[in-house]
Amino acid sequence: MGSSPHAIPELIYLPRGRVLGDDFALPRAEYFIVLPALLALVGLSSWLLSDDLGFVFSSVVGAIVGFYTLWGWLFRKQPTRFSTLLAMALLLGYGGGAVNTLLTLPRSSLTMSTVMGFDNGVLSRGIGAVLLSAAVLFFVGEIYEKPIFGRDFRFVVDGKTRTLVCLGAVAMVGGYATHLLLFQGPNSAGGHLNPAGAFLQWFYGPVTAIAVTTFLMTPRGKAKLFCGAAAMILILLFAIVGRRNAAYTAIDVLLMIEISGYQWRGSRVRKALIVVGLGAVVVVGSLAFMLLRIAARNSSHPRRVTVTQQIKVASKMVQSGGAVALAGTSTQQNLQKRTFVLGFFANVLDGSMTKTPALGLDAVQQIQLAIPRIIYSDKDTSVSEENLDDRLFGFGYRDEANSILTAGATDFGLIGVLIYPLMIVGFYRFVFEVLTKFLGLVPMMFIALSSILVMIATEMPLTGYLETLRVLPFFGLAIALFMALPVITLRNE
């Protein structure tokens, strides 16, 4: 659909000489009128109906709009905005996840509310609130948030970037070899997170996306071989970083290829092959991830097992037979209910409607958790959103799918659900725009890609957003210092 440029203030889209481009696409009527109106109408209808029909219909609509946004963003070169990405993530995570469970979970003729043990109307109001939150993000973001990348921006690969991705692959392998990194994350023995491990965790997603793009953009020669080996090593780590992180990193890879200006030879066929191939790698990595998880459970010390030990145990399981089938069955069973992240949020929202919510206490606790121990050594690390919800609303949760929506619902009910996502987008855009004034191309690409990874993750608690936000200036500066050093560059000779 067309846009209405005359109806939009042009001052917020004037060129500012940004390192990521300054030719900004004007807001699209599709995203500040059509989709917000559709989501708001369906969301309100679901809220008013408060039955399983409203829940199913709203989930399907949310999933369709989420996939439509994802397709336009990755394959139709539509603008990248934090607000749009967060709305997309909420629609896919809550709506798409609910649809997946509806289609895959055996439940005979029972409704989802009955199977999951929810009161009538809880799920319908929950998904309705998700759609309303996404509608607000689409509307406000499309008008007031500039795209992250200008239409004139193209990522240029040079010798130092090639060196960075090759050293990055070595650093990631070294992180696992020295146990700075463990299965699914950095080593936090004794409750203290090693800065080097935290950096490598942040570093992985962006460097993988840049490594694949660098390999594709480098002409044939020695440098291409080195970059290809680095990209292969990093992609193989999909089996260790986790299924969701692997899927999100794959999305970053596709985005990076698009904004690099890579010329697709063979056009659609070649493009489809790369997309399908990347998807296949994610699936295989997910199966390997589940096998390694099972291997950890079978070890003598599950909580202290290293990746090397897990691989050894998994190898023995494969040799004994049936391990691959077990991983496949476990993955299938896990995905039937694991994608239904709507339940926790819907229950919290329902509780906030009948009892007094936290009135900001959840945000205060999560902000305290995000403060480094070197600054706040006496912080209480035992607090959690689930414990707070249990105390306020009489639940019995332990470890659930926290998100920016559950934080908003815990603190202020529906008002928090609508406001908290806007606030987190605003914080990220402020920090992002400040950093663009001081950092160069490659550091800003790392910051942009890591921020995008945070935005497209549905199950991201408020603490997760804040922890990533606090390290962006420091880790971005580390990349900038590397790019400024007179290191050996990989030339394609």
N, C-alpha and C positions, 0 to 999 in steps of 0.2 A: 504494500500500500504506500501511497505517497505521503509526504510530510507537508506541514504547513509552516514554512520558514517565516512568513510575515507575522505570524502570531506569537513568535518567540523572541524575547529580548536578545539582541546580537552581542551585547557587551561581554557576556560571559564566554563568548566563543572567539574573541579577538586573539590573534597570534601573539605568543609570548616568548618565542624562541626556545621552546622546550627541547631537551635532548631526545625525547621520544616523539617528536613531531608536533607541529602546531597548526596543521590544517584539519580542523575538527568537523566531523559530520554534524549537520543540524539535527535537532530532535525529530524523531519520527512519530507521526500521528498514531501509527500502529501501536507504539509502546507507551504513549501518554494519554491515549483516548480509548482505542479499541480493546486492547488486552486488559487494562485496568478496569474498564467498564464491565467486561465479560467476567473477570474474576470476582469483582465486587458483587455483581448480580448473583452469580452462582454461590458465592460464599454466604451472602445474606440469606439466600433461599435455603441453603443447607442448615444455617443457624436456626431459621424459623421452623423448618420441617422437623428437625431434631429426630430423625429416624434413620434406619439403615439405607433406605432408598436415597436420601439426601447424602449420606456418607459415601455410598458407592458412586453416585453421579459426580459429586465434587472431586473425589479421588481421581476418577477418569479424566475429568476436565483439567485438573491440576497437572496430571502426568502428561497429557497431550500438550498443554501450553509449555511445560518444562522442556519436553523433547523438541518442540518447535523452536524455542529460544536457543537451545543447545545447537541445533542444526544450523540455524541462521548465524550464530556466533562463529562456529568453527568452519563452516563450509560455504557460507555466503558472505564472508568478510564483513559482518556487521560490527558496529563499534563495541569496544570492550569497556564496560563500566562496572565498578564494584557493586553498585546497587542492582544492576541487571543480573549479575552473576549470583548474588546472594538470593535474589528472588527465584532464579532458576534452580538453585540448590535446594531451597525449601520446597519448591513444587515437586522436584524429582525425588527428593529424599522422603518427604511425607506422603505426597500423592502417588508417585511411582512406586514407592515401597509398599504402600497399602494395596495397590493394584497387583503387585507381584504376589503378595501373600494371599490375596483373594483368589488368584488364579492357580496357585501351586499348593496351598495348604488343604489337605483333605478335611472336609467339614460336613459332608453329606448335604442335607438341606438346611442346616443351621445357619443363622446369621453370624456375621463376624463379631458382633457385640456379645452374642451368647457364647461363642467359642472362646473369646478372650476374657469373658467375665466382666464386661462393662455394663453399666446401667444404660437403658435406652436413651439415645440422644447425645451421649458423651462424645462418641466418635464423630458424629455428624457436626456438632458444634466445634470440635477440635479441628477438623479439616476445613471447616468454614473459616475459622480464624486464620489458618495458614494462607488460604486464598486471599483474604482481606489484607494480610500483611504483605503478600507478594504484589497485590494491586497498588498499595501505597508506595512500595519500592520502585515499581515500574514507573509510576506517574511522577513522583518527585525526582527520581534519578534521571529520567530522560530529559527533564527540563533544566535541572540545576547542576547535574554532574557532567563535567567534560569527559570525553573518552580518554582512556589512559594512553592510547597510541593514536597519533595523528594519521590521517590518510596518506601523508607524504613520508611516513616513517618506514624504513627498511633496515633490518639488522644486517650489518656488514661483518663478515668473518675475516679476521686477520691472523697473523702468525702467533701473536700473544694469546689470542682466544683459543687457538688450537692447543697451545701449551697448557693453558688453564684447564681445559677439559681432560687432557691426558693426565696431568698431575692430580686432577680431581678424582679420577677413577682409582689412581694409586692410593690417594688419601682415604677413600671410602673402604677399600680393601684393608688398608692398614688400620682403620678404625675398628673393623671387626676382628682383625688379627690380634690387636692389643686390648680388646674388650672395652674400648671406649664406647662402642656400640654393641648392643645385644639384640636379640630377636624383637623386632617391632619398635626399637627405640634406643636412646642412649642409656648408658649405665648410670644409675642413680643410687649406688650403694651407700648406705648410711643416711639416705634422705638428701644427699647433696648431688646436684647435677653438675658434672664436669663441663666446663665451658667449651672444651674442644669437642666433646661428644654432642653438646647442644648445637655447636656450629655445623658439624657434619650432618646432623639431622636436618637442619634448615637448608644446608647446601645441596642435599641430594636431589630433590625435585628439579630445581632450576638447572643444575649442571647436567642432569640427564637430558632435559629438553634441549639445552644448548648443544650438548654433545651430538645428539642425533642430527640436529640441523647443521652443525659444523661438518659432520661427515658427508651429508648430502650436498652441501655447498662447496666442498673442497674438490678441485679437479683431481684426476688420477695422479698418483704419485706416492711417495713415502708418507707424506703427511696424512693423506687420506687413509692409509692403512693404520696408522697410529690412532687417528680419530675414530675409525671404525672399531678398532679393538677396545678403545675406551668406552664407546657407546654400547658395545655388546656387554662389557663387564657391568656397566651401570644398569642395563636392562635386566640382566640376569639377577640382579639384586631385588627385582620385583618379588621373588619368592621369600624374601626376608623382611622387607619393609611393611608388608601387610596388603591385603586385598584392596582396601579402599585407597590407600596411598598409591598403590600401583595404578589403579584406574584413574585417579586424579592426575598422576604424573603423565600418564598416556595422553590425557586431555591437554596438558601443558605442552607436550611434544607436538601434537597436531597444531596447536595455536602458534607455536614457535616456527613451525615450517611455513605456515601461512604468512606471518608477518616478516619472514626473512626474504620474501620475494622469490622463493624457489620455483623454478619453472618446471611444471609437471610435464614431462615428456610422455606422450601417450595419453595425456589429459585424464579423462575420467577413469579409464581402466587402470592406469598406473596408480592414481590416487586411491581408488577403491582397494587395490591390492595392498597398499601400505596401511590403510585403515584396518582392513581385515586382518592383515598380518600382525599389526600392533594389538588388535583385540585378541587374537589367538595367543599371543605372548602373555597378555594379562590373564587369560583363562588358565593357561598352563602354569603360570606363576602362582595363581590362586590355589591350584591343586597342590603344588609343591609347598606352598605356605601352610596349608592344612596338614600335610604330611609332617612337616617340621614341628607344627604345634602338637600333633599327636606324639611325635618323638620326644618332645620336652616333657610331656605328661608321663611317659614311660621311663624317664631317667630317674636316677636315685635322688637328685636334688632339683626338682622342676624350677624353682625360683632362681637358682644360681647357675643354671645350665648355660653354656656358651653356644654360639652358633656352630662352631666346629664340632662340639659334642653332639648337637642336634643332628648335624649332617651324618655323623658316624652312626648314630642310632637309626636314623631314617634309612641309611644304606643297608643296614642289617635287616630292617623290616622289608625292604624291597627284595632282597635276596631270599628271604623266607617265603615270599609270595603273598599276594592279596593286598599289599600296601596301597597300590594305586586305586584299587576298587574301594578300599576303606576310605581313602581321602576323598574320592568322588562322592560316596554316599554321605559322608560327614558334611561335605560342602553343601550338598543338596538339602539335607535336613536343616542345616544351619541357616541357609538362605530363605527357607520357607517362613520362619518366624522372625529371623534377625532383621529383615528389611522392614518389619512393621514397627517403625520407630514412633508412629503416631500415638500409640497407646499411652506412653508416659506423659507426653505433652498434653494430650486430651484430658487425662485425669487431673493433672496439675491445674489446667485451666478451669476445669469443673470445680475443683476445690477452692480456687480463688473467687469463684462466684458465690459460694455458700459460706465461706469463712474469710476472716481478715487476712489478706496476703502479707508478704514480708515487708512491704513498704520501703524497699531499697536495701534491706539487710543482706539479701543474697548478693547483690552487686558489691556491697562493701566487703563481704567475706571473700569473694572471688578476686577483687582487686588486691586484697591483702595477700592472697595466695600467689599472685603474679609478681609481688615485690621480691627481689632477690634476697636470700638470707644474709648476704654481706651487708645489706642495708637494714633489714628487719629480721634480726636473728630470733626474736621471740614470737614470731607469728605462729598461730595455731594451724597446723597442717591437717588436723583431724576433721575440720569442718568440711561439709560437702552439701551440694544442693539437695541431694536425696534425703539426707538427715534433716535438713531444714524443712523440706516438704512433708516428711513424716511427722515432724513435730507440729507443724501448722495445720495440716489437713488430715491427719490420722492415717497416713499410708504406712506401708511396710517395705519400701524399696531399699535396694542396696546399690547396685551398679546399673544405671540406666542410660538411655541415649540423650545426654544433655545437649542443648543447643542454645542459640541466642533467643529462641522463642520460649524455651522452658525457663530461662532466666527472667525474661520479661513477664511471663505468666506468674512465676513465683512472687515477684516483687509487686506488680500492679495489675495482674489479670489481663484482660483484653487490651487495655491502654498500653501496658508494657509490651505486649506482643506487637503492637503497631509502632511503638516509638523506639524500642531497643535496637532493632535492625538499622533504622535510620541513623541512630547515634553512632553505632560501630562503623558504618560506612563513612560518616562524617569524620570520625577520628582518623581512619585510614587515609582518606583523601587529603586531609590536612598535612599529616606527616609525609605522605607521598610527594605532595607538591613542594613542600619545603626541601626535601632531599633532592628533587630534580634541579634545584638551583645550585647545588654544591657537588654532585657526583656525576661521573661520566656515563657513557653508554652502557658498558658491560655491568658495572655495579647496579645501575638502575634497572637493567634487564633482570638481574637476580632478585632485586627488591620487588619488581612488578610480578614476576613469575611466582615468587613465594607468597606474595599477597593474594594472588589469584587462587593459589592452592588452598589458602585459608578460606576464601569466600565461597568456593565450590564444594566445601566439605559441610554437609548438613549437620553431622554430629560434631560440632565444634562448640564447646562450652565457652562462656564469657572469658574464663581464665585463659583459654587457648588463644583467643583473639588478642588478649592483652599481652601474653607472653611473646607472641610473634611480633607484635607492634613494638615492644620495648627493645628487641634486639635488632630491628631493621637498620637503625643508624650505625650501630657498631659493626655488624656483620657486613653491611654495605661498604663501610669504610675499609674493612679488611680486604675485600675484593678490589677496592680502588687502590689500596697500597700495593697489592700484587701487580696490578696493571701498570703502576708507575715504576716498578722495579726494572732494572736493566737485565731481565732474565733472558735465557736463550729462547728464541721463538722458533716454532715449527714452520719451516718454509717448504713448500711443495716442489722440491727439486728432484 
